[in-house]
Amino acid sequence: MKYITKTVWILSLVSLFTDTASEMLYPIMPIYLKSIGFSIVLIGILEGVAEATAGLSKGYFGKLSDNSGKRVPFVQIGYAFSAISKPMMAIFIYPLWIFFARTIDRFGKGIRTGARDAILSDEATPEAKGKVFGFHRSMDTLGAVIGPSLALVYLYYFPENYKTLFFIAFIPGLLAVLASFLLKDKRTKEMKPKVSTPFFSFLNYWKVSPIAYKKLVVGLLAFTLFNSSDVFLLLKAKQSGLDDTMVIGVYIFYNLIYAMFAFPIGIIADKVGLKKIFIIGLVLFSVVYFGMSANTNLYLFFGLFFLYGIYASATEGISKAWISNITDKKDTATAIGTFSGFQSICTMLASTFAGLIWFQFGATMTFLITAIATLIIVLYFWTIPKPDNFRNQVKK
């Protein structure tokens, strides 16, 4: 565990507390919004605006972090925004206020993502990136197990008392903010001159980025366009006969598998190669979607969600480790922020496409199209050279 430094531990705990707070509200958010008068259309618009805000801000704040040479302030402010957004959604129920509170939450994610991942990258050697990012994903996702579990217990004793849950979620959010103050930026002898950073300046990185980065991100975004929200998987389980408690249960089970396997899979990836593990993850994703297209057996859903947890373990942290190994250290936050920004927008489009296909042709066609498209994308990734440390590459 020598490669898991104090800084990695602190960041991982911060993410665990934040995810506990966010995922505590995830299962009840649509129910709460409907209870205060939001229509399905308005909920869709709210989530779309929130995701677009997060997506665009990730690239900008990643670039700003690289230009300033600072990481920790972005992490602290980003997690603080997410924490205060929780009680804000319960204080007033006016639609404009709810939009503001939800956007503040996603804006916080945009502020912190690039800087946080750059810190993780700086804490690891190229040979240990899988371990470090995998460990962080394990801790982060553990929050997605604890949060919904606490929500289930609370709602068992206090059914439909949603507002209080938002105030309870503020507690782990506050713990995350307090823990973030244990982080310190590394001192560097080099003083960075102040550089103007226009909001869309991160887009210029695409022009000067390494060819390996461009090839990787094209493949990742192509996959993202077919990787719709997990809500569709849960909806399919619900359609097939699982009750609300079982649906939340299978979601918790998926996150538990994800949390358990992300770290060990990161260790394996450092030994056998990030590319191999990532491709295996995509193949598992395709298997899950083929299974979802045909399955109606309630017990098999747990098997499919088990594989889905392994897929997430083999791709989420691994993709960021891969990016950080093929980009210059001074551009890490910009590279990850730019990718994450485009990824958020592609995710929004993917869910829109999936919803339209589901509405027109049914659930089976939705999952089949995604599964087949993923196998084609696997072939593309097979052609990409395996990741290497940026310093050993000839920049093209």
N, C-alpha and C positions, 0 to 999 in steps of 0.2 A: 504493500500500500504506500510505498515511499513516493510514488508519483502523484498521489492524491495529497496535495499540499494544503496548508491551512486556508489559503485563499479559495481553493476549489471546494473545500468543506463548507466554508461560510456561504459562498455563492449557491451551493447546492441546498443548504438549509433555507436560505432566503427564497429560493424557487419552491421548495417543499411547502413552506408556510403560505406563499402566495397562491400556489395551485390548490392547496387545501381550501383557502377562502373562495377562490373562483369556482372550483368544482363542487363546493357545498351548494352553490346557487345554480349550477348548470342544469340539474334535472328539473328544478322548479321554475326556472326563468320564464319559459313560455306560458306555464300555468298562471304565474303571478301577473304577467303582462296582460293576459286575457281577463284575469279577475279585476283589473283596474280599467278595463275598457279598450284594450288594444285589439284590433282585428288581426287576422293572419297576414293580410297585406302589409299592415303597419309594422308588424313584427319583422317581416321580411325586409322592409325598407330600413328599419332600425339596424338590423344586423349587417345589411349591405353597406350602410354609411359607416358603421363602426369598423368593419373590416377594411374598407377603402382608406379610412383614416390611419389605421395601424399600418397598412401596406405602404402608403406613400411616406409616412413619417419614419419608417425603419431605415430606408435608404438615406434620407436627409440626415438623421441623427447619427447614423453610422459614419457618414462622411464628416460630419461636424466633430465627432469624437476623434477621428484620425487627424483632422486638421489641427485640433487643439492639443492633441497628445494626451488628453485626459480620458479616463474611463469611468472611474468611481462616481463622480457627480451625476453622470447620465443614468447609472444603475440606481443610485439612491432616489433621484427625482422620479424615474420611471416607476419604481415599485411604490413610491409614496402616492402617485397619482392613482394607481390601481387600488390601493388600500382605501383611500378616501371616497372612491366612487361607490363602494359597497353600501355604506349607510345613506349616501346621497339618493340612491334609487328608492329608499323607503321613506324619506322625509316628506317629499312631495310626489304627487302622482300625475302632475300635468305632463302631457306628451312632450313638450319642448324641454322640460326639466329632465325627463327620462332620457331623451336623446342626448342631452348635454352630459349626464352622468355616465351613460354607456360609452360615449365617445371619449370622455376623460379616461376611462378604464383602458380602452384600446390605444389611446394616445400614449399612455404610460408604457404599454408594451412596445410601441414604436420607438420611444425614447431609449429604452434599456437594451433592446435585443442585440444590436450590433456591438455595443460597448461590452456587454456581458460576455458574449461569445468570443470577443477579442481577448478579454482577460483570461478566459479558459484556454484559448489557444496559446497565449504567452506563458501559461503555467506548465505547458507540456512540450516535450521534444516531439519532432515529427514521428518518431517511432512509438509514442505513447498517446497520440491524439485520440485514438479509438477508446482507450481506457478512460481518459479524462472526460471526454464528451459523453461516453456511455454511463459513467458514474453519475454525472450531473443529470442525465435523462432519467436514470433510475430514481434518484431522489426527488426530482421534479414530479415524476409520474406517481410516486408514492402518495403525493398530495392528492392526486386524482382518485386514489383508493380511500384515503382518510376522509376527504371532503364529502363525497356522496354518502359514505357510511354514516357520518355524523348527521347528515341531513335526513337520512332514513330513520335514524333513532329519534331525532327531534320531532319529525312529522308523525311518528307513531304515537307519541305522547301529546303532541299539540297539532293535530291535523288542521290544515288550511290556515294556520297562523304564520303566513309567509313573511310578513314584515319584520318580525323579530329575528328571523333567520339572517336577514341582511345585516342587522346590527351584530349578531353573533359572528358572522363572517369577517367583520372588521377586526376581530381580535387576532386571528392568525395573520391577517394583512398587516396589522401594526407590528407584530413580532418580526415579520419580514423586514419592515423598514428599520426597526431597531437593530436587527442583525446586520443590515447593510452598512451601518456606521462603523462596523469592525473592519471594513475593507479600506485599504490604502493604495493609492496609485504608486507605482514604482518610480523612484526618482531617476531621472535621466540627465546626463550632462548636457545633452543637446537641447537648446531652447528653441522651440518651434515659433517661427514668426506668425503673427496673426494673419489669417487668410480669410477673405470674404467667402461665405458659403451660401450661395443662393439655394432656394428650396429644392430645385430640380438638378442641382449640380452633380448629384451622385450618378445621374444618367451618363455623364461624360466618362465615368469609369469604364463603361462597356467598351468604349473606343480604344482605351489604353490597356485594358486587362489582358492577361496572357491568353493565348489561343486555347490552352487546356481548360481555363476557366469558362470561356465561351462555350466550348463543346459540352462541358459538364452541365452548365446551367441550362442550355437548350434542352438537354435530355430531362433534367429535373423538372423544368417548367412544362414540358410535353406530358410528363407523367401527372403533374399537378392538375392539368386541364381535365384529366379523367378521374382524379381522386377527389370525389365529392365528400361532403360532410359525413361524419359518422352517424349523423341523425338518420340517414337513409338506411343504414344497417340496422339501427334500433327500430326504425319504422317497419322494416321487413320482419323482424322478430316479433313485433307487436301484431302485425297482420297475420302471422302464422299461429297465433294463439297464446303468446306469453302475456301474462297480466302486467300491470304497471310495476309491481314490486320485482318481478322476474326480469323485466327489461332493465331496470336500474341495477339489479343484481348481476346481469350478464355484462353490463357496462363496467361495473366495479371489477368483475372477474378479468375482463380484458386489460384494464389498467394495472391490476395486480401482476398479471403475466408480463406485461410491458416493463413494470418496475423491477421485477425479479430478474429479467433476462438482459436488460440493456447494458449493464456493467459487464457481466461475463461475455456477452457477445462482442462488446468493445475490446476486451482483452484478446479474444480469438481473432478479431479483425486486424489488430496490430501484428499478429503472427502470420496470418495467411493472406492478408491484403484487404484493404477497405473495399476495393472494387468487387471482389468475389462475394463478400458478405452482403454488399448492397444489392447485387444481382440476385442472390438467393432470397433476399427480402422481397424483391419485386415479384419473383416467381411465386412465393407464398401468398402475396397479395392477390395475384391472379387466381390461384387455387381457391382462396376464400371467396372471391367474387363469382367464380364458376359454381362453387358450392351454394352460395346465397341465391343464385338464379334458379336453383332446382329444389333446394331443401325446404321441407315442411315439418321435419322431425324436430321436436322441441329440444331433445337431448343433443342432437348434432350441432345445434347453435353454439353450445358451449365449446365443442371441438373446433368449430370455425373461428370463434372469438379467441380461442387459445392460439391458433395459427396467426390470427390477426395481431395478437400481442407480440408474437415473435417477429412478424413482419415489421412492426413499428420499432422494435428494439434494433433491428438490423438496418434501418434506413434513416431514422430521424437524426440521431447524433452522428451517425457515420457520414451523412451527406455534409454536415458542417465541418467535421474533421477533414474530409476530403477537400473541401473548398479552402480551408486554412492551410493545407499542405501544398497547394498549387498557386498560392498568391503571396505577394510580398508582405512581410510582417507589418510594415507601415500602413498597408491598405486593408488589413484584416477586417476591421469593423465596416469599412465601405463595401468590401466584397460580399460579406455575409448580409449586411443590411440591404444592399442592392438586390441580391437574390431573394431575401425574405420579403422585400417589398413587392417584387414581381410575383412571388409565390402567393401572397395574400390575395392579390387581384385575380390570379388564375384560380385560386380556390373558390373565390366568389363566383367566377364564371362557371366552374365545374359543377357547383351545386345548382346553379340556374339551369344548365344543360341537363343535369340528371333529373331535376324536377320536371322539366318539359318532356323528356323522354318517358319518364314514369307516367305522366298524365296522358300522353298520347298512345303509348304502346305497352305500358304496364311495367311492373317491377322486374320481371324476368329479363326483358330486353335491356333494361337499364344496367343490370349487373353483367350480362353477357357482353355488351359493347365495351364496358370498362375492362373486363377480363381479357378480351381479345386485344384491345389496344395496348394493354400493359405488356403482353407478350411481344408485340412488335417493338415496343420501347426497350424491352430487355435486349433484343437483337442490336438496337442502336448502342446501348451501353457496352455491349460485348466488343464493339469496334473502338471504343475509347481506350487510349493507353492507360495503364494503371497509374495512380497518383504517385508523384515523387515530390520530394522537398523542393520548394521553389528555387532555392539557391543552387540546386544541381541542374536546373533547367536553363536552356538558352531561350531568353525571352524573345518572342517573335512579334 
